[in-house]
Amino acid sequence: MLQIIGLIIPIFAVIGLGRAAVSYQKLDAAGLAVLNGFTYWVALPALLIGSIAGSHGENLLEVSVVYLACCIAVFLMSMIICYVFIDRSVAHMAIFGLNSTYGNVIFLGTPVVSAFFGPEGVSLILAIIAFHSGILLPLAAALIELGTPRQGGVKAVLSNTLKGLLRNPIIMSIVAGFVWRATGLGLPSPIQHMFALLGPAAAPLALFCLGGSLPAVSSDRAIVTEATLATVLKLAALPVCIGLVMWQLGLTGLPWRVAVVTAAMPTGANAFMLARRATDFAATSASTVVTASAASVLTITLFLAYLR
């Protein structure tokens, strides 16, 4: 347990440093944008392609499909909870469902899994990311569009979402890594060395940028209550659901541990960004992101202690 705490504290300390740098104006918005850009377009793609192309992980497709199926099940359950107890707006239900299932698997999950499970764990989480990010966000966007009709309708939002995915360096890096891995060829030595230089920068930069990018929290009681409920669903219901289903299907060992820890990641900032662009529920998503991130310090530690 002490060993796990010793590994978790530095991870969240780097997040805290990013938050402090912005809060004390040691890093302005322009500087944070540059760091985010380098992390998103250079360091993370180098880590992703290098990790996948050189990996030998098993059960990648099975784990990813089961993970996504459980996410969709909890997403639908969360929408029902929102319908019964909070609001019957389709857009609000979709945002609440996304807040309860969309995890910070890129900027936080990848560094945590890399630290605890090594390269084989990274290849598993990257396969999860491809399904998790590529389907949950478009699903939520389409439902939001249904709830807040705009010019062009669902067809337009799905088209824009698909274009966004094709321009997304994270998704494209994962695809490129798996395509290269399928060829059976090793990475050329110069490219491998370049990735070896850039890849290690991804984890600390991602954590630092995550801290600097955390949104403000609302003090409204209704928003706090909703954020707390979404946090419980994200940090407890989702990992338990995924853990039980995978265990019943015989997907145990490293794939099981990686999937459960990945599910225990807090709500990702992309949920807040989608809410801010498309709905009036940005304050709820912002509060959920921060609440879940704070609570995950404890829950991730407990899950890791149980799974190791």
RODRENMAR-347331 format. One record per residue (C-alpha): x negated, y negated, z; residue in one letter. Coordinates in steps of 0.05 Angstrom, whole numbers, padded with zeros to 5 digits, always signed. Example, Ala and Ser with C-alpha at 12.3 -4.5 7.8 and 13.67 -1.06 7.14 Angstrom:
residues 2
-00246+00090+00156A-00273+00021+00143S
***
This chain:
residues 308
+00000+00000+00000M-00056-00048+00018L-00090-00032-00048Q-00026-00049-00086I-00017-00114-00048I-00089-00131-00063G-00076-00124-00138L-00008-00159-00137I-00030-00221-00099I-00080-00244-00152P-00028-00235-00207I+00022-00280-00172F-00033-00327-00148A-00050-00342-00221V+00024-00357-00233I+00022-00403-00173G-00039-00439-00200L-00003-00453-00265G+00056-00481-00227R+00011-00523-00183A-00028-00550-00242A+00036-00577-00273V+00068-00600-00207S+00006-00640-00187Y-00002-00667-00258Q-00070-00635-00270K-00040-00607-00334L+00009-00646-00376D+00062-00620-00424A+00016-00626-00484A-00040-00588-00450G+00007-00533-00428L+00035-00528-00499A-00036-00518-00526V-00049-00462-00475L+00018-00430-00491N+00003-00434-00565G-00065-00401-00559F-00037-00347-00514T+00024-00334-00558Y-00010-00337-00626W-00081-00312-00613V-00095-00278-00546A-00032-00235-00539L-00032-00212-00612P-00105-00191-00604A-00088-00152-00541L-00026-00120-00572L-00057-00098-00638I-00120-00074-00606G-00083-00035-00552S-00033-00002-00598I-00080+00014-00655A-00128+00050-00608G-00076+00083-00563S-00056+00156-00559H+00007+00149-00518G+00064+00200-00523E+00140+00194-00519N+00137+00122-00544L+00201+00125-00584L+00240+00165-00533E+00221+00119-00476V+00238+00057-00516S+00306+00083-00538V+00326+00105-00467V+00301+00039-00439Y+00342-00001-00489L+00405+00042-00479A+00401+00030-00403C+00391-00045-00415C+00453-00047-00459I+00493-00008-00407A+00474-00056-00351V+00485-00115-00399F+00557-00092-00411L+00567-00079-00337M+00542-00149-00321S+00590-00179-00372M+00647-00143-00338I+00624-00169-00270I+00621-00240-00298C+00691-00232-00329Y+00721-00208-00263V+00685-00252-00212F+00655-00313-00247I+00681-00335-00315D+00718-00305-00375R+00680-00345-00427S+00646-00298-00476V+00585-00344-00480A+00579-00345-00403H+00588-00270-00400M+00532-00261-00452A+00484-00307-00415I+00498-00272-00349F+00487-00205-00383G+00421-00229-00412L+00399-00258-00345N+00412-00190-00313S+00374-00148-00364T+00323-00188-00404Y+00256-00181-00368G+00191-00219-00371N+00158-00159-00402V+00108-00197-00444I+00078-00250-00399F+00084-00213-00333L+00099-00140-00349G+00040-00129-00395T-00013-00155-00345P+00019-00115-00288V+00023-00050-00328V-00048-00060-00355S-00075-00070-00284A-00041-00009-00255F-00035+00041-00312F-00089+00024-00361G-00088+00027-00438P-00039+00085-00443E+00010+00047-00399G+00001-00014-00444V+00019+00025-00507S+00084+00048-00473L+00105-00022-00451I+00089-00050-00520L+00137+00001-00551A+00189-00020-00500I+00178-00094-00518I+00191-00081-00591A+00261-00054-00577F+00275-00097-00516H+00260-00164-00549S+00281-00145-00619G+00352-00124-00600I+00374-00155-00534L+00362-00227-00556L+00399-00221-00623P+00456-00185-00587L+00463-00241-00536A+00456-00294-00590A+00513-00263-00631A+00559-00259-00570L+00543-00331-00551I+00560-00351-00622E+00626-00315-00617L+00641-00353-00553G+00620-00420-00580T+00638-00421-00655P+00592-00463-00698R+00584-00474-00771Q+00563-00411-00806G+00589-00364-00752G+00557-00298-00730V+00527-00284-00799K+00487-00349-00795A+00461-00337-00724V+00441-00265-00741L+00405-00289-00803S+00368-00342-00764N+00352-00292-00709T+00323-00242-00759L+00281-00297-00790K+00257-00315-00721G+00237-00243-00706L+00198-00239-00771L+00160-00302-00752R+00149-00278-00680N+00075-00262-00670P+00090-00214-00613I+00138-00171-00652I+00096-00173-00715M+00033-00155-00676S+00067-00095-00646I+00092-00073-00714V+00023-00083-00745A-00009-00043-00689G+00037+00016-00698F+00030+00014-00774V-00046+00015-00768W-00042+00070-00716R+00000+00112-00763A-00055+00110-00815T-00101+00149-00768G-00158+00101-00782L-00198+00066-00728G-00204-00009-00727L-00265-00035-00764P-00321-00051-00715S-00322-00127-00726P-00246-00132-00715I-00250-00086-00655Q-00303-00130-00624H-00263-00193-00639M-00202-00163-00605F-00246-00142-00547A-00267-00215-00538L-00198-00245-00545L-00154-00192-00512G-00178-00199-00440P-00159-00273-00442A-00086-00256-00454A-00066-00232-00384A-00093-00291-00342P-00070-00342-00394L-00001-00311-00398A+00007-00313-00323L-00020-00384-00317F+00027-00408-00373C+00085-00372-00341L+00075-00410-00276G+00068-00476-00313G+00131-00463-00353S+00179-00444-00297L+00241-00488-00301P+00272-00529-00245A+00323-00497-00198V+00394-00522-00185S+00420-00529-00114S+00493-00520-00134D+00524-00465-00091R+00561-00431-00149A+00497-00430-00192I+00455-00403-00134V+00506-00348-00121T+00508-00328-00194E+00432-00329-00199A+00426-00285-00137T+00475-00235-00166L+00439-00232-00232A+00373-00224-00195T+00400-00163-00157V+00424-00132-00222L+00357-00145-00256K+00309-00124-00201L+00349-00067-00170A+00405-00040-00214A+00366-00038-00280L+00303-00002-00255P+00344+00048-00215V+00388+00062-00276C+00328+00071-00322I+00292+00114-00270G+00351+00160-00259L+00368+00169-00333V+00296+00182-00354M+00288+00232-00297W+00350+00270-00318Q+00324+00272-00390L+00257+00300-00368G+00217+00237-00386L+00173+00239-00324T+00101+00223-00308G+00068+00161-00336L+00126+00142-00383P+00174+00144-00325W+00130+00102-00280R+00116+00050-00334V+00189+00044-00353A+00213+00034-00282V+00160-00018-00266V+00175-00053-00332T+00249-00055-00314A+00231-00086-00247A+00201-00148-00280M+00240-00213-00266P+00285-00247-00316T+00245-00274-00375G+00242-00348-00394A+00270-00332-00463N+00338-00323-00430A+00334-00394-00405F+00310-00420-00472M+00368-00387-00508L+00418-00415-00457A+00387-00484-00463R+00393-00484-00539R+00462-00452-00547A+00505-00463-00484T+00519-00506-00424D+00493-00452-00376F+00419-00470-00377A+00419-00488-00303A+00444-00418-00285T+00390-00385-00327S+00336-00430-00299A+00356-00413-00228S+00357-00339-00245T+00288-00341-00276V+00258-00375-00215V+00297-00334-00163T+00280-00268-00196A+00207-00288-00205S+00201-00304-00130A+00238-00241-00108A+00198-00197-00155S+00135-00207-00113V+00167-00160-00062L+00206-00114-00109T+00148-00100-00156I+00103-00085-00097T+00154-00036-00068L+00165-00001-00135F+00091+00006-00147L+00080+00033-00078A+00134+00085-00090Y+00111+00104-00160L+00036+00111-00149R
***
